[in-house]
Amino acid sequence: MKLFFTGFFKNLFVILIATCSCLSSAAQNKNFVWTPEEQLELFGYCGKPALISTLGISPETADQIGSIQYWATLQKQKIEAGTNDTFATAGEVNLEVIKKYKKLSITGSKLESVNNLLGITACPLITLNFNTAYDSLSKAQMMQAYKIKYRKMLIDQLGINGRQADMLIDAEAWKQKEALTIATLPENDFNRIRKTVVLHQELDKKYKMIDLTDQQKEGAKNFFLQHQL
């Protein structure tokens, strides 16, 4: 768990030290009330990967944990609405959750760790970084400005060639324009999170085409967070 949180807060720190015009996803800073279905979807973006990478839980078991939490949320909503014919209190639901976890061999300290990770509602995959100063620039203008200001620095710091640097700059300019479009959605609109996830997935595809090592990929992402036009 220590390694996960160290990496998570390191990424968060990089975001915070970026230029003040660069904003992050509201999901990282505010606790919106999502529907049970949206909570389950959010678990898939943040909680599930955390369970797998930190506790070594299999994807299948992580899905079962997500389903248990979804079930518990629905039960508690029914209790609040006075329509639950099975459970009278949230405490009763929690006891049943523990029983379900026990069947998955999740008990003791492992159960505590799972509960801690289930509280994660922010992660890099749903974090939207955008710079409002770029709104007036076309993608071509952004690329030209990046090349003049940072192309050589990219090559030197990441150990890449000129072609790779140009492809990274193209990907970053695309990302910034896409992020500005997504940022027009209200912060309490879950589609903003969904589109942010798609943005990161598409960016990863672009990075794969550049033939970078994992270290170079992370270095490029951090480079653009720290170096704005």
Residue pairs with C-beta under 8 A, 6 or more apart in sequence:
1 54
1 55
1 113
1 116
1 117
3 54
4 50
4 53
4 54
4 117
8 123
8 124
11 124
11 127
12 28
14 222
14 225
14 226
15 22
15 24
15 127
15 129
15 225
17 226
18 129
18 225
18 226
18 228
19 131
19 228
21 131
21 132
21 133
21 228
22 129
22 130
22 131
22 225
22 228
23 128
23 129
23 130
23 132
23 183
24 127
24 128
24 129
25 122
25 126
25 127
25 128
25 192
25 193
25 196
26 32
26 187
26 188
26 192
27 42
27 121
27 122
27 126
27 127
27 187
27 192
27 193
28 122
28 126
28 127
29 122
30 187
31 121
32 187
32 188
34 42
34 190
36 70
36 73
36 74
36 77
37 70
38 190
39 69
39 70
39 73
40 66
40 67
40 69
40 70
41 190
41 194
42 121
42 126
42 193
43 66
43 69
43 70
43 118
44 66
45 123
45 125
45 126
45 193
45 197
46 120
46 121
46 122
46 123
46 125
46 126
47 62
47 66
47 117
47 118
47 120
48 59
48 62
48 63
48 66
49 123
49 125
50 117
50 120
50 123
51 57
51 61
51 62
51 65
51 114
51 117
52 58
52 59
52 62
54 113
54 117
55 110
55 113
55 114
55 117
57 65
57 114
61 104
64 104
65 101
65 104
65 106
65 114
65 118
68 97
68 100
68 101
69 97
69 118
72 93
72 94
72 96
72 97
75 84
75 86
75 87
75 93
75 96
76 90
76 93
78 84
78 87
79 87
79 88
79 89
79 90
79 93
87 93
87 96
98 111
101 107
101 111
101 114
106 114
124 200
125 196
125 197
125 200
126 193
126 196
126 197
127 196
128 179
128 182
128 183
128 192
128 196
128 199
129 179
129 225
130 176
130 179
130 180
130 182
130 183
131 176
131 180
131 228
131 229
132 180
133 228
133 229
134 142
134 176
134 177
134 180
134 229
135 180
137 145
137 229
139 173
139 174
139 177
142 172
142 173
142 176
142 177
142 229
143 169
143 170
143 173
145 229
146 169
146 172
146 173
146 229
147 166
147 169
149 227
149 229
150 169
150 223
150 227
151 162
151 165
151 166
151 169
153 223
153 227
154 160
154 165
154 168
154 169
154 220
154 223
155 161
155 162
155 165
157 219
157 223
158 164
158 165
158 212
158 216
158 219
158 220
158 223
159 216
160 168
160 212
160 216
164 210
164 211
164 212
167 206
167 209
167 210
168 207
168 210
168 220
170 206
171 203
171 206
171 207
171 210
172 224
174 203
174 206
175 199
175 203
178 199
178 202
179 196
179 199
182 192
182 195
182 196
182 199
185 191
185 192
185 195
186 192
204 217
207 217
207 220
212 220
